[in-house]
Amino acid sequence: MWDLLHQFASPKYFYYLSKRLILWFGWLCLVFMLIGLYYSLFVAPPDYQQGESYRIMFIHVPAAWMSMFVYMVMAISGGIGLIWRIKLAEVIAASSAPLGASFTFLALVTGSLWGKPMWGTWWVWDARLTSELILLFLYLGVIALNSAIEDKRTAARASAVLALVGVVNIPIIHYSVEWWNTLHQGPTITKFDAPSIHISMLIPLLLMAIAFKLYYLTVVLIRARCEVLERERNTSWVQELVSNHNGSE
């Protein structure tokens, strides 16, 4: 079991395996994205209260989900790298930070675009919005630490500590609507009783959520492959890879 885990944690094994995974995840992402957009824009009916403007939900909600999901991946990977000094975990954490920041920014922007016609303002210091903004700052802090510290291992340890401290913000984001009296809409899918969203709207929402997750997997593997080559550039297998590439030209 441990031998298998060590094999998967090997930068060389990851580099070659990820090449195949990127193709699968990339094509699946494209399929789910196209189907999800079609159902979101043309099949799902208008909302009886919000009309057509609610369709931004099909981008906003998956982006918000991904902002929290990617942060947990980043924090767990950072923690693994911090405790067990596994290089690949540090690579995944560093590669996830810009993607998580992008999802968080997209969630904030689309939420603001939805909030203007619904609330009459672009922004309110609502508990959900404020905690999501803090999440963006945490991502930017991790990115800044990774960029500011020249030594990759030191940067990984510093950013991992920040990411782990920031995990406390995730349950605050998730439960903020229940804990405080906020303007933000409450949960509609994760309720234990009857869901508040019709199946005709739920299906495209889930399709877009899957597409967003596949997009993250595709891009994080691409970024991680580049990061692995950068960190392992002086190793024999990377030198051999470069020599074979130059010889084939």
SULUR-V105215 format. One record per run of one state. SS is the DSSP state (@ for helix, = for strand, . for the rest). FROM is the first residue (numbers start at 1). LEN is the number of residues. If there is no record, write none. Layout:
# SULUR-V105215
SS | FROM | LEN
SS | FROM | LEN
This chain:
# SULUR-V105215
. | 1 | 1
@ | 2 | 7
. | 9 | 2
@ | 11 | 33
. | 44 | 3
= | 47 | 1
. | 48 | 3
= | 51 | 1
@ | 52 | 33
. | 85 | 2
@ | 87 | 33
. | 120 | 7
@ | 127 | 22
. | 149 | 3
@ | 152 | 15
. | 167 | 1
@ | 168 | 12
. | 180 | 19
@ | 199 | 33
. | 232 | 4
@ | 236 | 13
. | 249 | 1
